[in-house]
Amino acid sequence: MLWIGTSGWQYRDWRPAKGAGDTGYLYPAGLPQRLWLEHYADRFDVVEVNNAFYRLPERTTFQQWRDRTPDRFRFAVKMSRYLTHIKRLREPAEPVARFLSRAEALGDKLGPVLLQLPPTLRADLDALDETLRQFPGTVRVAVEPRHPTWFTPDCEQLLREHGAALCWADRCGRPLTPLWRTAGFGYLRLHEGRAKPWPRYGRQALHSWLDRCGVPEMFVFFNNDPGGAAVIDAGVMAAEAARRGIRITAVPAVPPRPREGQ
């Protein structure tokens, strides 16, 4: 199963540009922002929640998201930066417990939890081990290290022991991480392509990532939101996956590219 979504849903430029008619990249003209989640969830089956990284929502917010979306929908949630960037994985028990006490209000709509580590945080396998031990086995965790000292066989083995996925990441069509498969699911974040208009991905780059997705369940999130690129690229990847016979979640059809100057 290939889960394809975007990193967030609240992007104003996904609405129609002035003078461009009634249809934008995702949201139609006149649709109030308070209904964007419902509109998104009618067209996608999964989203990555980034705002939890900056400010952890209250439990009631997670509950409202659960109530406002279809049964099939899933939320991947980025761990609060309090643990990863302020505590830097030290004393993880309380931050993880607080995070889970809120995010678990999503119930069975809770997808993977993403631990994105600071680019300045050097490898500390003991701290990562202790952090991963705080998560119950029912919660899937993806880890996105960004300092090269993490990319060692010992780190790979640690992730495998916990059943945690190494988060693959791409910028400008190039992998930023090793392509380890350490869990029964995979997690890929696509930040910026090299195609035009910026920051779109070219078809070849998307096809190459599909070639690499060799796990039973893969979560793919497009984080190149400007100009509707994330929505368009999600549709292109989904169409190619369907052509290959890969089972995919719901993704909207690729919208037409706006005319030059709009």
Backbone as CSV, one residue per row, in Angstrom:
resi,resn,N_x,N_y,N_z,CA_x,CA_y,CA_z,C_x,C_y,C_z
1,MET,0.845,-1.190,0.000,0.000,0.000,0.000,0.882,1.242,0.000
2,LEU,0.579,2.144,-0.892,1.305,3.407,-0.989,0.381,4.534,-0.542
3,TRP,0.720,5.123,0.604,-0.021,6.272,1.122,0.652,7.534,0.597
4,ILE,-0.084,8.363,-0.121,0.487,9.580,-0.704,-0.294,10.787,-0.186
5,GLY,0.432,11.753,0.367,-0.212,12.960,0.865,0.743,14.133,0.828
6,THR,0.377,15.190,1.513,1.195,16.396,1.565,1.526,16.726,3.010
7,SER,2.524,17.568,3.187,2.939,17.985,4.529,2.111,19.200,4.941
8,GLY,0.933,18.937,5.442,0.012,19.996,5.818,-1.060,20.217,4.771
9,TRP,-2.073,21.000,5.144,-3.181,21.275,4.222,-3.561,22.750,4.180
10,GLN,-2.961,23.589,5.020,-3.375,24.986,5.093,-2.424,25.886,4.307
11,TYR,-2.580,25.863,2.996,-1.748,26.673,2.114,-2.645,27.563,1.265
12,ARG,-2.487,28.854,1.443,-3.384,29.799,0.774,-3.226,29.788,-0.745
13,ASP,-2.023,29.476,-1.238,-1.853,29.500,-2.687,-2.372,28.227,-3.349
14,TRP,-3.020,27.362,-2.592,-3.735,26.239,-3.200,-5.144,26.657,-3.614
15,ARG,-5.491,27.888,-3.353,-6.747,28.459,-3.842,-6.511,29.086,-5.214
16,PRO,-7.576,29.463,-5.919,-7.380,30.091,-7.237,-6.649,31.423,-7.119
17,ALA,-5.735,31.667,-8.056,-5.106,32.982,-8.135,-6.130,33.989,-8.628
18,LYS,-5.912,35.248,-8.327,-6.839,36.278,-8.746,-6.979,36.275,-10.260
19,GLY,-8.192,36.205,-10.735,-8.460,36.192,-12.161,-8.290,34.844,-12.824
20,ALA,-8.067,33.765,-12.002,-7.809,32.440,-12.590,-9.045,31.558,-12.608
21,GLY,-10.217,32.104,-12.322,-11.420,31.287,-12.340,-11.772,30.774,-10.957
22,ASP,-12.576,29.720,-10.926,-13.126,29.243,-9.661,-12.345,28.101,-9.032
23,THR,-11.407,27.507,-9.764,-10.741,26.311,-9.272,-9.259,26.553,-9.079
24,GLY,-8.752,26.240,-7.876,-7.334,26.346,-7.591,-6.671,24.987,-7.693
25,TYR,-5.482,24.870,-7.129,-4.772,23.600,-7.149,-5.505,22.557,-6.312
26,LEU,-6.194,23.001,-5.275,-6.968,22.063,-4.460,-8.271,22.677,-3.981
27,TYR,-8.228,23.912,-3.512,-9.403,24.521,-2.898,-10.126,25.442,-3.878
28,PRO,-11.435,25.302,-3.987,-12.199,26.188,-4.877,-12.369,27.574,-4.279
29,ALA,-12.632,28.528,-5.124,-12.886,29.891,-4.669,-14.096,29.899,-3.743
30,GLY,-14.005,30.668,-2.683,-15.133,30.812,-1.775,-15.199,29.771,-0.678
31,LEU,-14.363,28.730,-0.721,-14.395,27.723,0.348,-13.716,28.301,1.582
32,PRO,-14.423,28.426,2.708,-13.808,29.011,3.900,-12.691,28.116,4.437
33,GLN,-11.696,28.736,5.034,-10.530,28.001,5.512,-10.907,26.964,6.568
34,ARG,-11.961,27.221,7.318,-12.361,26.271,8.354,-12.833,24.939,7.775
35,LEU,-13.082,24.895,6.464,-13.527,23.655,5.818,-12.445,23.027,4.943
36,TRP,-11.244,23.589,4.995,-10.184,23.039,4.148,-9.846,21.596,4.513
37,LEU,-9.823,21.256,5.792,-9.486,19.883,6.174,-10.487,18.899,5.590
38,GLU,-11.783,19.210,5.695,-12.794,18.311,5.132,-12.607,18.161,3.624
39,HIS,-12.332,19.272,2.952,-12.140,19.224,1.504,-10.906,18.385,1.162
40,TYR,-9.818,18.598,1.887,-8.593,17.824,1.670,-8.872,16.338,1.882
41,ALA,-9.555,16.007,2.986,-9.776,14.605,3.341,-10.770,13.908,2.417
42,ASP,-11.517,14.663,1.623,-12.365,14.057,0.592,-11.546,13.637,-0.621
43,ARG,-10.308,14.146,-0.717,-9.501,13.907,-1.910,-8.212,13.132,-1.627
44,PHE,-7.680,13.276,-0.425,-6.523,12.500,0.017,-6.948,11.593,1.174
45,ASP,-6.117,10.584,1.432,-6.375,9.681,2.562,-5.408,9.890,3.714
46,VAL,-4.401,10.751,3.539,-3.385,10.910,4.591,-2.779,12.299,4.487
47,VAL,-2.359,12.815,5.637,-1.674,14.103,5.692,-0.615,14.028,6.778
48,GLU,0.461,14.780,6.589,1.480,14.921,7.625,1.220,16.224,8.364
49,VAL,1.114,16.147,9.690,0.835,17.320,10.516,2.157,17.901,10.999
50,ASN,2.513,19.045,10.443,3.770,19.697,10.806,3.629,20.661,11.976
51,ASN,2.439,21.239,12.165,2.332,22.285,13.185,2.501,21.734,14.598
52,ALA,2.341,20.413,14.777,2.573,19.823,16.094,4.034,19.947,16.505
53,PHE,4.927,20.103,15.539,6.342,20.280,15.825,6.578,21.626,16.512
54,TYR,5.902,22.663,16.046,6.126,24.005,16.566,5.321,24.281,17.838
55,ARG,4.108,23.764,17.861,3.270,23.955,19.048,2.321,22.768,19.144
56,LEU,2.505,21.957,20.155,1.723,20.734,20.288,0.251,21.085,20.538
57,PRO,-0.648,20.655,19.646,-2.076,20.962,19.843,-2.635,20.285,21.091
58,GLU,-3.722,20.837,21.591,-4.417,20.209,22.705,-5.075,18.899,22.244
59,ARG,-5.380,18.046,23.197,-6.028,16.777,22.875,-7.347,17.005,22.141
60,THR,-8.062,18.061,22.512,-9.352,18.337,21.866,-9.185,18.639,20.379
61,THR,-8.058,19.246,19.994,-7.810,19.523,18.576,-7.633,18.231,17.802
62,PHE,-6.851,17.308,18.355,-6.692,16.009,17.695,-8.038,15.292,17.596
63,GLN,-8.841,15.395,18.641,-10.158,14.762,18.612,-11.035,15.382,17.526
64,GLN,-10.974,16.699,17.390,-11.762,17.364,16.349,-11.309,16.939,14.959
65,TRP,-10.001,16.806,14.766,-9.515,16.328,13.468,-10.038,14.927,13.186
66,ARG,-10.058,14.103,14.192,-10.587,12.742,14.004,-12.059,12.792,13.606
67,ASP,-12.829,13.640,14.273,-14.265,13.690,14.019,-14.589,14.298,12.659
68,ARG,-13.705,15.117,12.123,-13.986,15.853,10.885,-13.541,15.111,9.619
69,THR,-12.934,13.943,9.780,-12.374,13.233,8.631,-12.991,11.847,8.501
70,PRO,-12.968,11.271,7.292,-13.563,9.947,7.073,-12.807,8.849,7.817
71,ASP,-13.454,7.700,7.976,-12.855,6.590,8.707,-11.532,6.141,8.096
72,ARG,-11.414,6.255,6.776,-10.220,5.767,6.077,-9.013,6.675,6.268
73,PHE,-9.200,7.886,6.795,-8.166,8.909,6.800,-7.137,8.652,7.912
74,ARG,-5.875,9.054,7.643,-4.798,8.897,8.609,-4.001,10.195,8.726
75,PHE,-3.497,10.449,9.947,-2.644,11.599,10.227,-1.268,11.102,10.663
76,ALA,-0.238,11.428,9.904,1.126,11.270,10.400,1.459,12.556,11.161
77,VAL,2.045,12.428,12.343,2.222,13.601,13.201,3.702,13.775,13.536
78,LYS,4.173,14.984,13.333,5.569,15.319,13.631,5.712,15.599,15.120
79,MET,6.666,14.930,15.750,6.898,15.074,17.183,7.269,16.505,17.550
80,SER,6.847,16.932,18.714,7.142,18.277,19.196,8.651,18.527,19.258
81,ARG,9.050,19.716,18.843,10.463,20.084,18.872,10.990,20.207,20.301
82,TYR,10.097,20.248,21.292,10.551,20.302,22.678,11.447,19.106,22.989
83,LEU,11.071,17.928,22.483,11.884,16.733,22.692,13.120,16.740,21.793
84,THR,12.921,17.022,20.503,14.002,16.822,19.542,14.999,17.974,19.485
85,HIS,14.524,19.200,19.601,15.399,20.346,19.401,15.766,21.079,20.693
86,ILE,14.905,21.029,21.686,15.209,21.698,22.954,15.853,20.714,23.936
87,LYS,15.177,19.598,24.190,15.746,18.568,25.065,16.839,17.770,24.361
88,ARG,16.807,17.745,23.008,17.778,17.018,22.197,17.857,15.543,22.616
89,LEU,16.661,14.977,22.791,16.420,13.567,23.127,16.767,13.210,24.572
90,ARG,17.150,14.162,25.381,17.446,13.865,26.784,16.145,13.805,27.592
91,GLU,16.094,12.898,28.554,14.929,12.740,29.442,13.638,12.695,28.618
92,PRO,13.491,11.685,27.778,12.369,11.670,26.831,11.028,11.226,27.404
93,ALA,11.012,10.641,28.583,9.776,10.016,29.080,8.617,11.006,29.144
94,GLU,8.834,12.164,29.770,7.725,13.113,29.933,7.290,13.725,28.601
95,PRO,8.209,14.189,27.736,7.756,14.754,26.456,6.999,13.749,25.593
96,VAL,7.452,12.498,25.562,6.752,11.503,24.752,5.385,11.209,25.351
97,ALA,5.316,11.062,26.671,4.029,10.780,27.310,3.032,11.909,27.071
98,ARG,3.512,13.152,27.149,2.613,14.294,26.921,2.137,14.319,25.464
99,PHE,3.066,14.075,24.547,2.700,14.032,23.131,1.643,12.956,22.879
100,LEU,1.882,11.757,23.378,0.957,10.663,23.117,-0.391,10.882,23.800
101,SER,-0.389,11.518,24.962,-1.649,11.750,25.668,-2.588,12.635,24.852
102,ARG,-2.021,13.399,23.938,-2.830,14.251,23.070,-3.065,13.601,21.702
103,ALA,-1.990,13.157,21.068,-2.114,12.614,19.708,-2.942,11.337,19.668
104,GLU,-2.955,10.568,20.732,-3.719,9.327,20.729,-5.224,9.576,20.677
105,ALA,-5.658,10.835,20.826,-7.072,11.158,20.632,-7.491,10.917,19.185
106,LEU,-6.533,10.783,18.279,-6.855,10.438,16.894,-7.340,8.995,16.773
107,GLY,-7.093,8.174,17.792,-7.515,6.774,17.732,-6.826,6.035,16.609
108,ASP,-7.603,5.243,15.855,-6.994,4.468,14.773,-6.636,5.320,13.558
109,LYS,-6.879,6.624,13.626,-6.444,7.518,12.545,-5.020,8.034,12.751
110,LEU,-4.382,7.649,13.856,-2.999,8.042,14.083,-2.087,7.182,13.224
111,GLY,-1.408,7.815,12.283,-0.421,7.131,11.468,0.936,7.189,12.140
112,PRO,2.025,7.123,11.378,3.357,7.179,11.982,3.627,8.506,12.677
113,VAL,4.463,8.442,13.700,4.982,9.627,14.371,6.385,9.887,13.824
114,LEU,6.639,11.119,13.408,7.931,11.481,12.831,8.792,12.187,13.862
115,LEU,9.987,11.629,14.115,10.990,12.286,14.947,12.022,12.918,14.018
116,GLN,11.934,14.216,13.800,12.914,14.911,12.971,13.975,15.520,13.882
117,LEU,15.210,15.054,13.742,16.288,15.500,14.617,16.956,16.746,14.054
118,PRO,17.506,17.596,14.905,18.165,18.818,14.420,19.384,18.475,13.567
119,PRO,19.698,19.292,12.574,20.880,19.026,11.749,22.181,19.146,12.525
120,THR,22.142,19.804,13.691,23.352,19.958,14.514,23.486,18.867,15.562
121,LEU,22.507,17.981,15.677,22.552,16.938,16.702,23.352,15.751,16.181
122,ARG,24.518,15.534,16.796,25.348,14.405,16.423,24.768,13.113,16.995
123,ALA,25.212,12.017,16.457,24.671,10.719,16.843,24.828,10.479,18.342
124,ASP,23.742,10.069,18.957,23.712,9.646,20.361,22.767,8.456,20.413
125,LEU,23.305,7.276,20.199,22.461,6.093,20.077,21.786,5.743,21.389
126,ASP,22.430,6.016,22.508,21.796,5.730,23.798,20.557,6.597,23.991
127,ALA,20.649,7.875,23.623,19.505,8.773,23.763,18.384,8.360,22.823
128,LEU,18.719,7.977,21.594,17.690,7.540,20.654,17.048,6.245,21.128
129,ASP,17.854,5.340,21.639,17.333,4.077,22.167,16.333,4.337,23.287
130,GLU,16.705,5.207,24.220,15.822,5.519,25.337,14.543,6.207,24.844
131,THR,14.653,7.057,23.843,13.472,7.733,23.298,12.520,6.737,22.653
132,LEU,13.047,5.856,21.836,12.192,4.888,21.136,11.526,3.929,22.109
133,ARG,12.165,3.684,23.248,11.567,2.793,24.261,10.307,3.390,24.881
134,GLN,10.125,4.693,24.764,8.957,5.346,25.365,7.684,5.126,24.551
135,PHE,7.824,4.710,23.306,6.655,4.538,22.444,6.126,3.112,22.552
136,PRO,4.827,2.934,22.752,4.269,1.578,22.767,4.390,0.934,21.400
137,GLY,4.345,-0.389,21.384,4.495,-1.104,20.125,3.402,-0.822,19.124
138,THR,2.294,-0.273,19.581,1.177,0.041,18.680,1.394,1.325,17.887
139,VAL,2.405,2.105,18.250,2.680,3.372,17.580,3.902,3.209,16.682
140,ARG,3.729,3.471,15.394,4.849,3.393,14.465,5.626,4.706,14.493
141,VAL,6.946,4.580,14.481,7.817,5.754,14.578,8.776,5.767,13.396
142,ALA,8.915,6.935,12.772,9.928,7.168,11.752,10.906,8.195,12.293
143,VAL,12.188,7.984,12.060,13.234,8.868,12.577,13.947,9.519,11.403
144,GLU,14.077,10.852,11.456,14.754,11.606,10.394,16.011,12.266,10.966
145,PRO,17.140,11.522,11.033,18.400,12.145,11.460,18.923,13.034,10.341
146,ARG,19.604,14.121,10.701,20.098,15.030,9.667,21.574,15.384,9.831
147,HIS,22.242,14.739,10.797,23.696,14.889,10.902,24.334,13.592,10.415
148,PRO,25.380,13.661,9.598,25.930,12.439,8.987,26.467,11.407,9.968
149,THR,26.727,11.807,11.213,27.248,10.839,12.188,26.229,9.760,12.537
150,TRP,24.967,9.964,12.185,23.947,8.959,12.464,23.981,7.808,11.460
151,PHE,24.563,8.014,10.322,24.423,7.039,9.239,25.503,5.971,9.331
152,THR,25.336,5.120,10.354,26.284,4.044,10.636,25.524,2.727,10.775
153,PRO,26.227,1.586,10.637,25.573,0.291,10.840,24.946,0.149,12.224
154,ASP,25.552,0.739,13.247,24.989,0.632,14.593,23.641,1.340,14.698
155,CYS,23.530,2.485,14.058,22.254,3.195,14.060,21.211,2.413,13.271
156,GLU,21.605,1.894,12.136,20.687,1.083,11.341,20.159,-0.095,12.157
157,GLN,21.056,-0.761,12.890,20.638,-1.905,13.698,19.714,-1.480,14.822
158,LEU,19.977,-0.327,15.431,19.117,0.164,16.516,17.697,0.414,16.014
159,LEU,17.578,1.067,14.874,16.252,1.312,14.308,15.546,-0.011,14.026
160,ARG,16.281,-0.964,13.498,15.679,-2.255,13.175,15.196,-2.960,14.443
161,GLU,15.958,-2.883,15.506,15.559,-3.527,16.766,14.259,-2.951,17.309
162,HIS,14.036,-1.666,17.075,12.809,-1.021,17.563,11.685,-1.049,16.528
163,GLY,11.949,-1.552,15.340,10.936,-1.518,14.292,10.604,-0.111,13.846
164,ALA,11.574,0.802,14.009,11.393,2.195,13.596,11.955,2.377,12.191
165,ALA,11.276,3.171,11.391,11.722,3.409,10.012,12.698,4.573,9.963
166,LEU,13.734,4.425,9.144,14.534,5.588,8.804,13.729,6.415,7.815
167,CYS,13.508,7.681,8.139,12.800,8.568,7.215,13.727,8.923,6.060
168,TRP,13.336,8.521,4.859,14.072,8.944,3.671,13.676,10.382,3.347
169,ALA,14.613,11.136,2.822,14.330,12.524,2.458,15.009,12.842,1.136
170,ASP,14.404,13.754,0.383,14.913,14.142,-0.931,14.887,15.655,-1.046
171,ARG,15.945,16.178,-1.630,15.945,17.587,-2.036,16.645,17.671,-3.386
172,CYS,15.970,18.305,-4.330,16.494,18.459,-5.691,16.779,17.123,-6.356
173,GLY,15.926,16.149,-6.058,16.035,14.864,-6.729,17.111,13.953,-6.193
174,ARG,17.734,14.304,-5.058,18.811,13.494,-4.507,18.464,13.025,-3.108
175,PRO,18.692,11.753,-2.795,18.462,11.271,-1.427,19.388,11.977,-0.443
176,LEU,18.842,12.374,0.692,19.627,13.012,1.748,20.052,12.028,2.817
177,THR,19.587,10.800,2.721,19.848,9.779,3.733,20.217,8.470,3.039
178,PRO,20.777,7.528,3.797,20.878,6.171,3.246,19.476,5.620,2.994
179,LEU,19.380,4.599,2.183,18.080,4.006,1.867,17.902,2.710,2.646
180,TRP,18.063,2.813,3.978,17.869,1.654,4.846,16.395,1.304,4.921
181,ARG,16.106,0.028,4.988,14.760,-0.469,5.275,14.820,-1.158,6.633
182,THR,14.348,-0.485,7.657,14.516,-0.973,9.028,13.202,-1.344,9.691
183,ALA,12.097,-1.245,8.979,10.781,-1.526,9.562,9.876,-2.104,8.483
184,GLY,8.701,-2.534,8.885,7.729,-3.075,7.939,6.985,-2.010,7.175
185,PHE,7.346,-0.750,7.398,6.766,0.361,6.644,7.886,1.318,6.299
186,GLY,7.636,2.180,5.329,8.605,3.189,4.949,8.021,4.579,5.036
187,TYR,8.892,5.576,5.045,8.463,6.971,5.207,9.388,7.832,4.356
188,LEU,8.815,8.605,3.440,9.578,9.425,2.508,9.033,10.842,2.492
189,ARG,9.955,11.822,2.593,9.575,13.230,2.513,10.287,13.848,1.309
190,LEU,9.512,14.482,0.452,10.023,15.091,-0.775,9.927,16.613,-0.642
191,HIS,11.081,17.263,-0.495,11.112,18.681,-0.116,11.147,19.651,-1.292
192,GLU,11.871,19.300,-2.352,12.057,20.269,-3.436,12.575,19.551,-4.673
193,GLY,11.869,19.704,-5.782,12.328,19.112,-7.026,13.144,20.088,-7.857
194,ARG,13.632,19.586,-8.991,14.454,20.407,-9.878,13.724,20.806,-11.156
195,ALA,12.487,20.357,-11.300,11.737,20.654,-12.529,11.165,22.072,-12.477
196,LYS,10.658,22.510,-13.604,10.007,23.820,-13.694,8.521,23.624,-13.873
197,PRO,7.706,24.520,-13.276,8.112,25.617,-12.394,8.538,25.107,-11.015
198,TRP,9.490,25.825,-10.407,9.968,25.484,-9.070,8.791,25.466,-8.102
199,PRO,8.744,24.523,-7.142,9.682,23.449,-6.813,9.179,22.068,-7.259
200,ARG,8.655,21.962,-8.457,8.105,20.715,-8.970,9.178,19.636,-9.118
201,TYR,8.711,18.382,-9.057,9.546,17.228,-9.368,9.282,16.801,-10.806
202,GLY,10.330,16.358,-11.477,10.170,15.785,-12.798,9.657,14.358,-12.703
203,ARG,9.081,13.879,-13.795,8.533,12.521,-13.788,9.604,11.473,-13.514
204,GLN,10.795,11.675,-14.064,11.842,10.683,-13.859,12.216,10.571,-12.390
205,ALA,12.302,11.695,-11.690,12.627,11.666,-10.263,11.550,10.909,-9.472
206,LEU,10.292,11.157,-9.798,9.209,10.463,-9.098,9.205,8.983,-9.434
207,HIS,9.483,8.637,-10.679,9.548,7.230,-11.057,10.691,6.528,-10.315
208,SER,11.819,7.235,-10.133,12.954,6.642,-9.431,12.612,6.345,-7.978
209,TRP,11.842,7.234,-7.344,11.453,6.970,-5.965,10.472,5.798,-5.879
210,LEU,9.610,5.669,-6.844,8.731,4.504,-6.858,9.534,3.213,-6.989
211,ASP,10.594,3.244,-7.765,11.452,2.066,-7.911,12.046,1.639,-6.568
212,ARG,12.274,2.612,-5.692,12.928,2.316,-4.409,11.943,1.871,-3.331
213,CYS,10.676,2.097,-3.525,9.673,1.818,-2.480,9.362,0.316,-2.440
214,GLY,10.205,-0.420,-1.738,10.052,-1.870,-1.738,9.582,-2.442,-0.422
215,VAL,8.743,-1.724,0.318,8.202,-2.232,1.575,6.693,-2.406,1.429
216,PRO,6.081,-3.249,2.283,4.642,-3.497,2.132,3.775,-2.255,2.271
217,GLU,4.239,-1.289,3.049,3.455,-0.075,3.286,4.401,1.110,3.295
218,MET,4.101,2.101,2.461,4.990,3.255,2.310,4.182,4.539,2.434
219,PHE,4.677,5.449,3.256,4.057,6.768,3.406,4.936,7.785,2.687
220,VAL,4.347,8.535,1.760,5.074,9.524,0.972,4.406,10.880,1.148
221,PHE,5.186,11.869,1.559,4.631,13.199,1.778,5.416,14.231,0.973
222,PHE,4.675,15.018,0.193,5.269,16.097,-0.584,5.248,17.368,0.257
223,ASN,6.446,17.918,0.466,6.610,19.113,1.283,6.947,20.335,0.426
224,ASN,6.801,20.193,-0.893,7.088,21.292,-1.828,5.785,22.023,-2.161
225,ASP,5.232,22.693,-1.164,3.879,23.230,-1.287,3.723,24.463,-2.174
226,PRO,4.751,25.337,-2.388,4.497,26.562,-3.165,3.933,26.281,-4.554
227,GLY,2.967,27.098,-4.930,2.400,26.993,-6.268,1.644,25.716,-6.535
228,GLY,1.234,25.027,-5.480,0.486,23.785,-5.675,1.341,22.622,-6.134
229,ALA,2.683,22.756,-6.077,3.558,21.695,-6.568,3.306,20.378,-5.848
230,ALA,3.064,20.419,-4.545,2.853,19.185,-3.784,1.620,18.432,-4.281
231,VAL,0.555,19.149,-4.544,-0.685,18.520,-5.010,-0.486,17.915,-6.398
232,ILE,0.161,18.669,-7.274,0.389,18.189,-8.643,1.298,16.961,-8.642
233,ASP,2.414,17.040,-7.905,3.362,15.924,-7.895,2.772,14.679,-7.258
234,ALA,1.931,14.856,-6.246,1.254,13.700,-5.656,0.400,12.992,-6.700
235,GLY,-0.289,13.778,-7.520,-1.110,13.190,-8.570,-0.289,12.470,-9.624
236,VAL,0.867,13.040,-9.981,1.735,12.404,-10.974,2.279,11.086,-10.445
237,MET,2.752,11.084,-9.194,3.266,9.843,-8.617,2.172,8.791,-8.522
238,ALA,0.970,9.204,-8.100,-0.133,8.254,-7.966,-0.493,7.635,-9.313
239,ALA,-0.501,8.437,-10.364,-0.846,7.913,-11.680,0.171,6.877,-12.139
240,GLU,1.454,7.142,-11.906,2.487,6.178,-12.300,2.402,4.909,-11.448
241,ALA,2.137,5.064,-10.137,1.998,3.891,-9.273,0.833,3.021,-9.720
242,ALA,-0.290,3.650,-10.058,-1.454,2.897,-10.535,-1.122,2.170,-11.832
243,ARG,-0.357,2.826,-12.705,0.034,2.191,-13.967,0.859,0.933,-13.722
244,ARG,1.646,0.952,-12.639,2.480,-0.204,-12.296,1.713,-1.274,-11.514
245,GLY,0.452,-1.006,-11.205,-0.328,-1.966,-10.443,-0.113,-1.899,-8.948
246,ILE,0.475,-0.798,-8.454,0.688,-0.616,-7.023,-0.607,-0.107,-6.386
247,ARG,-0.967,-0.688,-5.280,-2.166,-0.237,-4.576,-1.878,1.105,-3.912
248,ILE,-2.724,2.095,-4.172,-2.493,3.442,-3.658,-3.735,3.960,-2.948
249,THR,-3.515,4.936,-2.087,-4.622,5.617,-1.431,-5.145,6.716,-2.348
250,ALA,-6.228,7.341,-1.934,-6.860,8.366,-2.763,-5.952,9.572,-2.940
251,VAL,-5.854,10.049,-4.170,-5.099,11.253,-4.521,-5.901,11.959,-5.603
252,PRO,-6.055,13.286,-5.529,-6.826,13.974,-6.574,-6.116,13.915,-7.916
253,ALA,-6.895,13.979,-8.982,-6.320,14.014,-10.310,-5.463,15.249,-10.481
254,VAL,-4.450,15.146,-11.334,-3.534,16.271,-11.543,-4.299,17.434,-12.157
255,PRO,-4.319,18.599,-11.503,-5.031,19.754,-12.079,-4.244,20.334,-13.234
256,PRO,-4.916,21.023,-14.152,-4.186,21.654,-15.252,-3.259,22.741,-14.734
257,ARG,-2.119,22.882,-15.385,-1.180,23.938,-14.990,-1.751,25.285,-15.423
258,PRO,-1.699,26.277,-14.507,-2.214,27.601,-14.884,-1.438,28.174,-16.061
259,ARG,-2.109,28.984,-16.862,-1.444,29.622,-17.989,-0.372,30.598,-17.509
260,GLU,0.599,30.797,-18.364,1.698,31.702,-18.031,1.140,33.081,-17.682
261,GLY,1.617,33.606,-16.550,1.189,34.934,-16.129,0.013,34.912,-15.182
262,GLN,-0.544,33.707,-14.895,-1.654,33.649,-13.949,-1.134,33.195,-12.606
